[in-house]
Amino acid sequence: MAGIGSCSTTLSSTSNFCTSWLKLGTRTHGGGTILGQPTRHRQKFSIRAEVNFVSAEEAKELVAVEGYTVIDVRDKSQYERAHIKSCHHVPLFIENQDNDFGTIIKRTLHNNFSGLFYGLPFTKPNPEFVESVKTKFSPESKLLLVCQEGLRSAAAANKLEQVGFENIACITSGLQSVKPGEFDSAGSTELQDAGKAGLVTVQGKISAVLGTVLICAYLFITFFPDQAEKILAIFAAS
């Protein structure tokens, strides 16, 4: 048995989706004497509910059956490409339009590399994120936080958990793991492709076209070798 002042208990409860841990910690305050009698040590209890990490299939059931509300924490550009219908958009990062010299240099470098190739905006942490969520939802609200890869939603969940939100879930690998049609969505692309932009997408399309051309050329040479030889001779002569 642990001595007074070192007591700690861990309780666990299992849901249909994953294990949600409740940590029950104790702190002992120093005792004293009243009228010659020793006073008892008082213990202060604190409970912290951890975040549930679920698959895309489990997330869909959380929304449909458990009544979870979806909060999309991605930046504006990804949200506009594709998002779950009826979700709330509260970005964890916002576009950085600051005009101090250091920010201008960083923004220029970003736009010429990451922004150009991957279509990523130059952002900064949203200072109003927590307050924006708190104005819309109570700490007891059931919230499913989503982002593209699962990293921003985990960071957002940690911020909300620290200010008292008790029922938070995140999709482990983000919206990139969602299958087409799994959620009703809006936008110009599928949810799992909303993170793709910039020259990467153009390169992908070029590669697909070149691949198709090469396959067609291979099949033509295979099935019509005589005609292919004549065409190659014409190109060689020219």
N, C-alpha and C positions, 0 to 999 in steps of 0.2 A: 504494500500500500504506500502511495506517495505521501510525503510529509506535507504539513500545512504550508501553503504558499507555493507549492510546486504542482498543484492539482491541475489537470487539463483533460478534457473529454472530447472525443470526436464522434459525432453522430452522422450517419449516412442514410439517405433515402433514395430509392431507385425508382426512376420513371420508366415509361415504355421506350424512351428515346435514348437516354444515357444516364449515367450516375451523376446526381447533383449532390454535392457535399455541403453539409452545414457544419461550420467550425464553431465550437463552443469553447471559448477561452475564459480563464478566470484570472483575476488579479487580486492579491491579498493586501489589505491595508493594515498598517501597524496597529497593534493593540495598546491598551493602557490600563490604568486602574481607576476605579470609582469607589470611594469609601472603602478603600483597602481591598476591593474585590477586582480580580483581573477581568478586563473586558474581552469579549470574543472578537476574533478577527472577522472582518467583513469582506465578502467577496463580491466583486463586480463582474457581471456576465456581459459578454458581447457576442452577437451572432452575425456571421457574414455568409451570405449565399453566393456561391461561385457560379460562373457563367456556364451554360450548357452549350456544348459544341455538337452539332448534329449534321447528318448528311442532307443532301438536297431533298430526298424523298421524305425524310423525317421532318424537315422544315415545312414542307407542303402540308403535312398532317397537323403540325403545330398550328398553322394558320387556319386550316379548314375545320379542325376538330377542337383544338384547345383555345381558339380565339385570339391568337397572337397577332399583333399589328406589326407590319413590316416598315422598318426605317432604313432607307438607302443612304449610306454615308459616303458614297463615291463623289468625285468632283462633277461639276455640271456637264462637262463634255461627254463623259461615259454615261451619265444618267440620261442624257438626251438621246444617245444612240439606242439605248434599250433599258427599260426598267419594268418592274412588276407593277401591274395595274393596281391602283388604289393604295400604293405605298406613300409614305411621307419622305420627302427628300430633305435631309439635314446633313450637309457635307461636313466631314471631319476636316477637310482641307479646302481652302478657297483660293482662287487665282490671285497671285501676288502682283499687284499693280503699283507697288511702292516705287518711288522715283528717286530714292537716295542713290548715290554713286555706286556703292557696293552692290545693291540689288540690281541696278541696271546692268552691271557687268555680268553678274550671275545669270540674270534672265536672258541676256544675249547669248551666252555660252550654252545655256540649256536649250534655247530655241533652235540653235544651229546644230545640235546633236540629238539629245533625247526627244526634243519637241519635233524635230524634222523627221527622224527615223521612226519614232514610235507614237507620235501624235499626243505626247503627254504635255499638259499645260504646266507652267511654272507656278507652283502653289506655295502656300504657307498654312500653318495650323489655323483653324477657324476659332477665334477666341470666344465666340458666342455659342459654340456647339452645345455644351452642357446646359446652359441657360435656355437655349432654344428647345431642347428636349423637355426640360423641366416645365416650361410654360404650356406644353401641349399634353404632357402625360404625368400621372402621379407615380410615386415610387412603387406602387403595387401593380402597375400596368404590365401586361405580358408583351414583351418587345422582341421581335426577331430582327437583328441587325445584319445587313447584307452589304458586301462590297464585291469587287471583281475577283480577288485572289484569296480573301479571308484574313488578310493582315490588318487592314484598316478597321474592319468590323470588330476584330479582337481588341484593338487599341481603344476603340470607341466604347466597347462593352466594359473595359477596365475603368474608364473614366466615369461611366454611369454607375458602376458597382460601388465606386468609392464615395459617391454622394447619396447612396441609399437605395438605388433601384435593385429590386429583389428577384425579378423574373425575366432574365435576359438570356437569349439564345443566339448563336451565330452558326452560319453554314461553314463547316470546317475548311473547305477549299474555295469558298466564295461562289459567285455566280458562274464562274467558268466551268463548274462541275454540274450545272443544271442542264438537263436534257431539253431539246426543243419541245415545246408544248407542256412542259411540266408545270409552269406557272403561266397564267394569262399575262401577257406582256404588251408593252407599247413601245414604238420606236422604229427605226429604219433597219435594224438588224436583230439577230437572236441575242438573248441575254449572255450566253457564253462567249459571244464574239464582240461584246461592247468594248472590250479593252484593246481591240486591234484597230490601229489607225496609222497615219503617216505613210512613209515609204515602204514599211514592212508589208502593208496590205497590197501596195502596188507591185512590189517585188513578188509577192505570192501569186498575183494574177498573171504577171509576166511569165513566171515559172510554169504556171499551169498551161498557158498558151504554148510556150516552147515545148513542153512535154507532149502536148497533143500533136503538135507539128511533127516532132521526132517519131512518135508512134505511127502516125500516118505514113511518114516517109519510109519507115522500116517495113510496114505492111505492103506498101507499094512496090518496094524493091524485092520483097519476098515473093509476091504473087505475080508481078509483072517485070521480071528481070530484064527482058529485052527492051521494053519501052524505057525502063529506068536507065539502062546503059546508053541509049540514044540521047536522052535528056542530059545526062552527065557529059556526054561528048560535046553537045552543043554549048554547055556552060564552059567546058575546057577550051573550046575553040574561041569563044568570045573573050 
